Amino acid sequence: MATVEATAQRLASLSQRVARTSDLLRTRVDISTEVQNQQLLEKLTRGQETQLRLQATVEGLSIAAISYYVISLLLYGAKALKAAGVPIHPEMAAGTMVPVVLWLVWRTTQKIHARLHHPHV
């Protein structure tokens, strides 16, 4: 009887040690997984930051390109008015419109941003 009882106690003790070891191993795996997830999230965050910087750069270039196009259209319009007999200097008219056009294009992009970020406003 004593031998059976001692064996049962040893088996119970062994079972507890195996359970603790299993818990420690599971904890170690969980920590490793959490570290990997954190590293992945950091990479994703860096990628998103880079993408936002690139988008801002492209947006700035787009403002310049759109403004250039609008100024060119205004210049052609002013040349047409001059050809029609209106006393106008096309280059001066287009040149004076550059700041206005730049501001209007920039302001339009700001309004688009506001609508995208706050669609209910």
mmCIF file of the C-alpha atoms, coordinates in Angstrom:
data_MODEL
# 
_entry.id   MODEL 
# 
loop_
_atom_site.group_PDB 
_atom_site.id 
_atom_site.type_symbol 
_atom_site.label_atom_id 
_atom_site.label_alt_id 
_atom_site.label_comp_id 
_atom_site.label_asym_id 
_atom_site.label_entity_id 
_atom_site.label_seq_id 
_atom_site.pdbx_PDB_ins_code 
_atom_site.Cartn_x 
_atom_site.Cartn_y 
_atom_site.Cartn_z 
_atom_site.occupancy 
_atom_site.B_iso_or_equiv 
_atom_site.pdbx_formal_charge 
_atom_site.auth_seq_id 
_atom_site.auth_comp_id 
_atom_site.auth_asym_id 
_atom_site.auth_atom_id 
_atom_site.pdbx_PDB_model_num 
ATOM 1   C CA . MET A 1 1   ? 0.000   0.000  0.000   1.00 0.00 ? 1   MET A CA 1 
ATOM 2   C CA . ALA A 1 2   ? 2.739   2.437  0.931   1.00 0.00 ? 2   ALA A CA 1 
ATOM 3   C CA . THR A 1 3   ? 4.510   1.745  -2.372  1.00 0.00 ? 3   THR A CA 1 
ATOM 4   C CA . VAL A 1 4   ? 1.335   2.453  -4.357  1.00 0.00 ? 4   VAL A CA 1 
ATOM 5   C CA . GLU A 1 5   ? 0.732   5.633  -2.374  1.00 0.00 ? 5   GLU A CA 1 
ATOM 6   C CA . ALA A 1 6   ? 4.337   6.800  -2.861  1.00 0.00 ? 6   ALA A CA 1 
ATOM 7   C CA . THR A 1 7   ? 4.127   6.049  -6.566  1.00 0.00 ? 7   THR A CA 1 
ATOM 8   C CA . ALA A 1 8   ? 0.856   7.985  -6.814  1.00 0.00 ? 8   ALA A CA 1 
ATOM 9   C CA . GLN A 1 9   ? 2.475   10.956 -5.056  1.00 0.00 ? 9   GLN A CA 1 
ATOM 10  C CA . ARG A 1 10  ? 5.493   10.809 -7.369  1.00 0.00 ? 10  ARG A CA 1 
ATOM 11  C CA . LEU A 1 11  ? 3.216   10.656 -10.408 1.00 0.00 ? 11  LEU A CA 1 
ATOM 12  C CA . ALA A 1 12  ? 1.184   13.613 -9.102  1.00 0.00 ? 12  ALA A CA 1 
ATOM 13  C CA . SER A 1 13  ? 4.405   15.561 -8.445  1.00 0.00 ? 13  SER A CA 1 
ATOM 14  C CA . LEU A 1 14  ? 5.725   14.651 -11.887 1.00 0.00 ? 14  LEU A CA 1 
ATOM 15  C CA . SER A 1 15  ? 2.417   15.716 -13.459 1.00 0.00 ? 15  SER A CA 1 
ATOM 16  C CA . GLN A 1 16  ? 2.593   19.101 -11.685 1.00 0.00 ? 16  GLN A CA 1 
ATOM 17  C CA . ARG A 1 17  ? 6.186   19.645 -12.845 1.00 0.00 ? 17  ARG A CA 1 
ATOM 18  C CA . VAL A 1 18  ? 5.229   18.750 -16.419 1.00 0.00 ? 18  VAL A CA 1 
ATOM 19  C CA . ALA A 1 19  ? 2.282   21.175 -16.235 1.00 0.00 ? 19  ALA A CA 1 
ATOM 20  C CA . ARG A 1 20  ? 4.531   23.969 -14.896 1.00 0.00 ? 20  ARG A CA 1 
ATOM 21  C CA . THR A 1 21  ? 7.137   23.276 -17.563 1.00 0.00 ? 21  THR A CA 1 
ATOM 22  C CA . SER A 1 22  ? 4.415   23.276 -20.204 1.00 0.00 ? 22  SER A CA 1 
ATOM 23  C CA . ASP A 1 23  ? 3.095   26.605 -18.874 1.00 0.00 ? 23  ASP A CA 1 
ATOM 24  C CA . LEU A 1 24  ? 6.601   28.096 -18.943 1.00 0.00 ? 24  LEU A CA 1 
ATOM 25  C CA . LEU A 1 25  ? 7.131   26.880 -22.497 1.00 0.00 ? 25  LEU A CA 1 
ATOM 26  C CA . ARG A 1 26  ? 3.748   28.254 -23.569 1.00 0.00 ? 26  ARG A CA 1 
ATOM 27  C CA . THR A 1 27  ? 4.614   31.598 -21.938 1.00 0.00 ? 27  THR A CA 1 
ATOM 28  C CA . ARG A 1 28  ? 7.939   31.648 -23.757 1.00 0.00 ? 28  ARG A CA 1 
ATOM 29  C CA . VAL A 1 29  ? 6.232   30.975 -27.084 1.00 0.00 ? 29  VAL A CA 1 
ATOM 30  C CA . ASP A 1 30  ? 3.634   33.686 -26.355 1.00 0.00 ? 30  ASP A CA 1 
ATOM 31  C CA . ILE A 1 31  ? 6.364   36.220 -25.549 1.00 0.00 ? 31  ILE A CA 1 
ATOM 32  C CA . SER A 1 32  ? 8.233   35.322 -28.734 1.00 0.00 ? 32  SER A CA 1 
ATOM 33  C CA . THR A 1 33  ? 5.033   35.701 -30.756 1.00 0.00 ? 33  THR A CA 1 
ATOM 34  C CA . GLU A 1 34  ? 4.305   39.073 -29.129 1.00 0.00 ? 34  GLU A CA 1 
ATOM 35  C CA . VAL A 1 35  ? 7.818   40.307 -29.970 1.00 0.00 ? 35  VAL A CA 1 
ATOM 36  C CA . GLN A 1 36  ? 7.391   39.221 -33.584 1.00 0.00 ? 36  GLN A CA 1 
ATOM 37  C CA . ASN A 1 37  ? 3.974   40.923 -33.761 1.00 0.00 ? 37  ASN A CA 1 
ATOM 38  C CA . GLN A 1 38  ? 5.425   44.120 -32.298 1.00 0.00 ? 38  GLN A CA 1 
ATOM 39  C CA . GLN A 1 39  ? 8.256   44.099 -34.847 1.00 0.00 ? 39  GLN A CA 1 
ATOM 40  C CA . LEU A 1 40  ? 5.761   43.546 -37.666 1.00 0.00 ? 40  LEU A CA 1 
ATOM 41  C CA . LEU A 1 41  ? 3.578   46.424 -36.460 1.00 0.00 ? 41  LEU A CA 1 
ATOM 42  C CA . GLU A 1 42  ? 6.631   48.706 -36.277 1.00 0.00 ? 42  GLU A CA 1 
ATOM 43  C CA . LYS A 1 43  ? 7.526   47.812 -39.874 1.00 0.00 ? 43  LYS A CA 1 
ATOM 44  C CA . LEU A 1 44  ? 3.952   48.481 -40.986 1.00 0.00 ? 44  LEU A CA 1 
ATOM 45  C CA . THR A 1 45  ? 3.962   51.827 -39.178 1.00 0.00 ? 45  THR A CA 1 
ATOM 46  C CA . ARG A 1 46  ? 7.239   52.836 -40.850 1.00 0.00 ? 46  ARG A CA 1 
ATOM 47  C CA . GLY A 1 47  ? 5.803   51.800 -44.215 1.00 0.00 ? 47  GLY A CA 1 
ATOM 48  C CA . GLN A 1 48  ? 2.679   53.871 -43.650 1.00 0.00 ? 48  GLN A CA 1 
ATOM 49  C CA . GLU A 1 49  ? 4.746   56.893 -42.608 1.00 0.00 ? 49  GLU A CA 1 
ATOM 50  C CA . THR A 1 50  ? 6.835   56.561 -45.763 1.00 0.00 ? 50  THR A CA 1 
ATOM 51  C CA . GLN A 1 51  ? 3.696   56.227 -47.847 1.00 0.00 ? 51  GLN A CA 1 
ATOM 52  C CA . LEU A 1 52  ? 2.226   59.376 -46.287 1.00 0.00 ? 52  LEU A CA 1 
ATOM 53  C CA . ARG A 1 53  ? 5.418   61.346 -46.995 1.00 0.00 ? 53  ARG A CA 1 
ATOM 54  C CA . LEU A 1 54  ? 5.404   60.124 -50.579 1.00 0.00 ? 54  LEU A CA 1 
ATOM 55  C CA . GLN A 1 55  ? 1.735   61.011 -50.942 1.00 0.00 ? 55  GLN A CA 1 
ATOM 56  C CA . ALA A 1 56  ? 2.398   64.537 -49.619 1.00 0.00 ? 56  ALA A CA 1 
ATOM 57  C CA . THR A 1 57  ? 5.242   64.928 -52.122 1.00 0.00 ? 57  THR A CA 1 
ATOM 58  C CA . VAL A 1 58  ? 3.075   63.756 -55.010 1.00 0.00 ? 58  VAL A CA 1 
ATOM 59  C CA . GLU A 1 59  ? 0.301   66.056 -53.845 1.00 0.00 ? 59  GLU A CA 1 
ATOM 60  C CA . GLY A 1 60  ? 2.683   69.030 -53.871 1.00 0.00 ? 60  GLY A CA 1 
ATOM 61  C CA . LEU A 1 61  ? 3.806   68.156 -57.371 1.00 0.00 ? 61  LEU A CA 1 
ATOM 62  C CA . SER A 1 62  ? 0.176   67.792 -58.426 1.00 0.00 ? 62  SER A CA 1 
ATOM 63  C CA . ILE A 1 63  ? -0.607  71.281 -57.130 1.00 0.00 ? 63  ILE A CA 1 
ATOM 64  C CA . ALA A 1 64  ? 2.286   72.640 -59.196 1.00 0.00 ? 64  ALA A CA 1 
ATOM 65  C CA . ALA A 1 65  ? 1.228   70.705 -62.308 1.00 0.00 ? 65  ALA A CA 1 
ATOM 66  C CA . ILE A 1 66  ? -2.432  71.705 -62.058 1.00 0.00 ? 66  ILE A CA 1 
ATOM 67  C CA . SER A 1 67  ? -1.469  75.327 -61.459 1.00 0.00 ? 67  SER A CA 1 
ATOM 68  C CA . TYR A 1 68  ? 0.863   75.285 -64.456 1.00 0.00 ? 68  TYR A CA 1 
ATOM 69  C CA . TYR A 1 69  ? -1.913  73.857 -66.617 1.00 0.00 ? 69  TYR A CA 1 
ATOM 70  C CA . VAL A 1 70  ? -4.468  76.448 -65.442 1.00 0.00 ? 70  VAL A CA 1 
ATOM 71  C CA . ILE A 1 71  ? -1.995  79.315 -66.001 1.00 0.00 ? 71  ILE A CA 1 
ATOM 72  C CA . SER A 1 72  ? -1.325  77.975 -69.518 1.00 0.00 ? 72  SER A CA 1 
ATOM 73  C CA . LEU A 1 73  ? -5.062  77.975 -70.221 1.00 0.00 ? 73  LEU A CA 1 
ATOM 74  C CA . LEU A 1 74  ? -5.340  81.529 -68.908 1.00 0.00 ? 74  LEU A CA 1 
ATOM 75  C CA . LEU A 1 75  ? -2.430  82.573 -71.114 1.00 0.00 ? 75  LEU A CA 1 
ATOM 76  C CA . TYR A 1 76  ? -4.115  81.084 -74.180 1.00 0.00 ? 76  TYR A CA 1 
ATOM 77  C CA . GLY A 1 77  ? -7.346  82.837 -73.218 1.00 0.00 ? 77  GLY A CA 1 
ATOM 78  C CA . ALA A 1 78  ? -5.539  86.152 -72.821 1.00 0.00 ? 78  ALA A CA 1 
ATOM 79  C CA . LYS A 1 79  ? -3.825  85.679 -76.205 1.00 0.00 ? 79  LYS A CA 1 
ATOM 80  C CA . ALA A 1 80  ? -7.222  84.999 -77.774 1.00 0.00 ? 80  ALA A CA 1 
ATOM 81  C CA . LEU A 1 81  ? -8.595  88.182 -76.199 1.00 0.00 ? 81  LEU A CA 1 
ATOM 82  C CA . LYS A 1 82  ? -5.614  90.152 -77.548 1.00 0.00 ? 82  LYS A CA 1 
ATOM 83  C CA . ALA A 1 83  ? -6.174  88.676 -81.017 1.00 0.00 ? 83  ALA A CA 1 
ATOM 84  C CA . ALA A 1 84  ? -9.830  89.722 -80.741 1.00 0.00 ? 84  ALA A CA 1 
ATOM 85  C CA . GLY A 1 85  ? -8.730  93.330 -80.239 1.00 0.00 ? 85  GLY A CA 1 
ATOM 86  C CA . VAL A 1 86  ? -8.862  93.612 -76.429 1.00 0.00 ? 86  VAL A CA 1 
ATOM 87  C CA . PRO A 1 87  ? -5.936  95.761 -75.234 1.00 0.00 ? 87  PRO A CA 1 
ATOM 88  C CA . ILE A 1 88  ? -4.272  93.170 -72.960 1.00 0.00 ? 88  ILE A CA 1 
ATOM 89  C CA . HIS A 1 89  ? -0.754  91.943 -72.394 1.00 0.00 ? 89  HIS A CA 1 
ATOM 90  C CA . PRO A 1 90  ? -1.214  88.120 -72.172 1.00 0.00 ? 90  PRO A CA 1 
ATOM 91  C CA . GLU A 1 91  ? 2.040   87.348 -70.318 1.00 0.00 ? 91  GLU A CA 1 
ATOM 92  C CA . MET A 1 92  ? 1.395   90.044 -67.715 1.00 0.00 ? 92  MET A CA 1 
ATOM 93  C CA . ALA A 1 93  ? -2.180  88.861 -67.208 1.00 0.00 ? 93  ALA A CA 1 
ATOM 94  C CA . ALA A 1 94  ? -1.080  85.238 -66.806 1.00 0.00 ? 94  ALA A CA 1 
ATOM 95  C CA . GLY A 1 95  ? 1.821   86.239 -64.554 1.00 0.00 ? 95  GLY A CA 1 
ATOM 96  C CA . THR A 1 96  ? -0.395  88.197 -62.197 1.00 0.00 ? 96  THR A CA 1 
ATOM 97  C CA . MET A 1 97  ? -2.734  85.198 -61.912 1.00 0.00 ? 97  MET A CA 1 
ATOM 98  C CA . VAL A 1 98  ? 0.001   82.797 -60.745 1.00 0.00 ? 98  VAL A CA 1 
ATOM 99  C CA . PRO A 1 99  ? -0.357  83.493 -56.985 1.00 0.00 ? 99  PRO A CA 1 
ATOM 100 C CA . VAL A 1 100 ? -4.153  83.436 -57.204 1.00 0.00 ? 100 VAL A CA 1 
ATOM 101 C CA . VAL A 1 101 ? -4.212  80.151 -59.108 1.00 0.00 ? 101 VAL A CA 1 
ATOM 102 C CA . LEU A 1 102 ? -1.660  78.559 -56.766 1.00 0.00 ? 102 LEU A CA 1 
ATOM 103 C CA . TRP A 1 103 ? -3.712  79.592 -53.756 1.00 0.00 ? 103 TRP A CA 1 
ATOM 104 C CA . LEU A 1 104 ? -6.988  78.366 -55.301 1.00 0.00 ? 104 LEU A CA 1 
ATOM 105 C CA . VAL A 1 105 ? -5.542  74.968 -56.215 1.00 0.00 ? 105 VAL A CA 1 
ATOM 106 C CA . TRP A 1 106 ? -3.951  74.595 -52.767 1.00 0.00 ? 106 TRP A CA 1 
ATOM 107 C CA . ARG A 1 107 ? -7.191  75.638 -51.055 1.00 0.00 ? 107 ARG A CA 1 
ATOM 108 C CA . THR A 1 108 ? -9.182  73.163 -53.133 1.00 0.00 ? 108 THR A CA 1 
ATOM 109 C CA . THR A 1 109 ? -6.897  70.312 -52.069 1.00 0.00 ? 109 THR A CA 1 
ATOM 110 C CA . GLN A 1 110 ? -7.312  71.392 -48.443 1.00 0.00 ? 110 GLN A CA 1 
ATOM 111 C CA . LYS A 1 111 ? -11.093 71.265 -48.801 1.00 0.00 ? 111 LYS A CA 1 
ATOM 112 C CA . ILE A 1 112 ? -10.851 67.798 -50.336 1.00 0.00 ? 112 ILE A CA 1 
ATOM 113 C CA . HIS A 1 113 ? -8.728  66.677 -47.382 1.00 0.00 ? 113 HIS A CA 1 
ATOM 114 C CA . ALA A 1 114 ? -11.253 68.109 -44.950 1.00 0.00 ? 114 ALA A CA 1 
ATOM 115 C CA . ARG A 1 115 ? -14.087 66.227 -46.646 1.00 0.00 ? 115 ARG A CA 1 
ATOM 116 C CA . LEU A 1 116 ? -12.115 62.991 -46.644 1.00 0.00 ? 116 LEU A CA 1 
ATOM 117 C CA . HIS A 1 117 ? -11.173 63.253 -42.971 1.00 0.00 ? 117 HIS A CA 1 
ATOM 118 C CA . HIS A 1 118 ? -14.538 64.658 -41.795 1.00 0.00 ? 118 HIS A CA 1 
ATOM 119 C CA . PRO A 1 119 ? -17.178 63.397 -44.257 1.00 0.00 ? 119 PRO A CA 1 
ATOM 120 C CA . HIS A 1 120 ? -20.150 64.625 -42.157 1.00 0.00 ? 120 HIS A CA 1 
ATOM 121 C CA . VAL A 1 121 ? -19.047 68.264 -42.107 1.00 0.00 ? 121 VAL A CA 1 
# 
